Amino acid sequence: MKLLLLEDDITLAETLIDLLNDEGYETQWVRDGDAAVDLSYENSFDLMLLDINVPGIDGFATLKILREASIQTPAIFISALNDITSLAKGFEVGANDYIKKPFDFDELLIRIQALIRQSHHSLDNIISLDTFTFHIDKSELYKDKEYIPLSNYEQCLVKLLFKELNTTVNKEDILYALSQGEEASEGALRVRINKLRKIGLPIQTVKSVGYRLEQS
């Protein structure tokens, strides 16, 4: 699981990174909002931990920009701002949770795990895109309600792209996710992408970055 951490307090950031790494999370850390936005455009994350009072654009503006760009990665604000106005604004711009500093790490971990579970296992487990629907739990793709058979490799690839709908998925992240398969190479990936395009999936190539499944 990949997390984005926006935090300008170096000591707290380093502590959180160590603790999260111990729990098996891969954490990428930035200290200002502008860097958080750039990194979110270039990478796919499972969850974002965002401080509010940071250099550059603040945490509120950061999340607002990402939500307007259709990046729906679950987000938790971690902030010393404990007034009701800040809490309300946090949820208004698209936060999924808000935890006040100082906080208990075990509590934060519980909230992280709950949000990631909710994100990866929606109630109906179905994601729609134009005439396509993808069933997350069964890894099944349908077009106009007609089942489209996919190889295990293609199922994994389609599942990743649908779960990150409207988000550019870094090519390295895709290859890492597919690394258990026997064809986890750039050449094999390009072949599979082209095959999926032929059945109508609107997969965009983001030059030098990766691929994106875009809602029209």
Backbone hydrogen bonds, N-H to C=O, Kabsch-Sander energy under -0.5 kcal/mol:
donor,donor_aa,acceptor,acceptor_aa,energy
3,L,26,E,-3.0
4,L,47,L,-2.1
5,L,3,L,-0.5
5,L,28,Q,-3.1
6,L,4,L,-0.5
6,L,49,L,-3.1
7,E,5,L,-0.7
7,E,30,V,-2.3
10,I,8,D,-0.9
13,A,9,D,-2.8
14,E,10,I,-2.7
15,T,11,T,-2.0
16,L,12,L,-2.8
17,I,13,A,-2.7
18,D,14,E,-2.1
19,L,15,T,-2.4
20,L,16,L,-3.1
21,N,17,I,-2.6
22,D,18,D,-1.9
23,E,19,L,-0.9
24,G,21,N,-1.6
25,Y,20,L,-2.5
26,E,1,M,-3.1
27,T,25,Y,-0.6
28,Q,3,L,-2.8
29,W,27,T,-0.5
30,V,5,L,-2.7
33,G,55,P,-1.9
33,G,57,I,-0.7
36,A,32,D,-1.6
37,V,33,G,-2.2
38,D,34,D,-2.3
39,L,35,A,-2.6
40,S,36,A,-2.0
41,Y,37,V,-1.8
42,E,38,D,-1.3
43,N,39,L,-1.4
45,F,43,N,-0.5
46,D,2,K,-3.2
47,L,2,K,-1.2
48,M,74,P,-2.5
49,L,4,L,-3.4
50,L,48,M,-0.6
50,L,76,I,-2.8
51,D,6,L,-2.5
51,D,49,L,-0.5
54,V,52,I,-1.6
59,G,52,I,-2.3
62,T,58,D,-2.5
63,L,59,G,-2.4
64,K,60,F,-2.3
65,I,61,A,-2.4
66,L,62,T,-2.0
67,R,63,L,-2.8
68,E,64,K,-2.2
69,A,65,I,-1.1
70,S,67,R,-1.8
71,I,66,L,-2.5
72,Q,70,S,-0.9
76,I,48,M,-2.9
77,F,97,D,-2.2
78,I,50,L,-2.3
79,S,77,F,-0.5
79,S,99,I,-1.8
82,N,80,A,-0.7
87,L,83,D,-2.0
88,A,84,I,-2.6
89,K,85,T,-2.4
90,G,86,S,-2.4
91,F,87,L,-1.6
92,E,88,A,-2.1
93,V,89,K,-2.1
94,G,91,F,-0.8
95,A,90,G,-2.1
96,N,75,A,-2.6
97,D,75,A,-1.3
99,I,77,F,-3.2
101,K,79,S,-2.6
108,L,104,D,-2.1
109,L,105,F,-2.7
110,I,106,D,-2.0
111,R,107,E,-2.1
112,I,108,L,-2.5
113,Q,109,L,-2.7
114,A,110,I,-2.2
115,L,111,R,-2.2
116,I,112,I,-2.4
117,R,113,Q,-2.2
118,Q,114,A,-2.2
119,S,115,L,-2.5
120,H,116,I,-2.3
121,H,117,R,-1.6
127,I,134,F,-2.4
129,L,132,F,-2.8
132,F,129,L,-3.1
133,T,142,Y,-2.3
134,F,127,I,-2.7
135,H,140,E,-2.9
136,I,125,N,-2.8
136,I,134,F,-0.8
139,S,135,H,-1.6
140,E,135,H,-1.3
141,L,148,I,-0.6
142,Y,133,T,-2.7
143,K,146,E,-2.5
144,D,131,T,-2.8
146,E,143,K,-2.0
147,Y,145,K,-0.5
148,I,141,L,-2.9
155,Q,151,S,-2.8
156,C,152,N,-2.1
157,L,153,Y,-2.1
158,V,154,E,-3.1
159,K,155,Q,-2.5
160,L,156,C,-1.9
161,L,157,L,-2.2
162,F,158,V,-2.7
163,K,159,K,-2.3
164,E,160,L,-1.2
165,L,162,F,-1.5
166,N,213,L,-3.2
167,T,164,E,-2.1
169,V,211,Y,-3.4
170,N,168,T,-0.6
171,K,209,V,-2.9
174,I,170,N,-2.0
175,L,171,K,-2.5
176,Y,172,E,-2.1
177,A,173,D,-2.3
178,L,174,I,-1.9
179,S,176,Y,-1.2
181,G,178,L,-2.4
184,A,181,G,-0.8
185,S,183,E,-2.6
189,L,185,S,-2.4
190,R,186,E,-2.4
191,V,187,G,-2.0
192,R,188,A,-2.2
193,I,189,L,-2.6
194,N,190,R,-2.4
195,K,191,V,-1.9
196,L,192,R,-2.4
197,R,193,I,-2.0
198,K,194,N,-1.6
199,I,195,K,-0.8
200,G,197,R,-1.4
201,L,196,L,-1.8
203,I,201,L,-2.2
204,Q,202,P,-0.6
204,Q,212,R,-3.7
206,V,204,Q,-0.6
206,V,210,G,-2.7
207,K,205,T,-0.8
209,V,206,V,-2.6
210,G,206,V,-1.8
211,Y,169,V,-2.0
212,R,204,Q,-2.2
213,L,167,T,-0.5
214,E,202,P,-1.5
214,E,212,R,-0.7
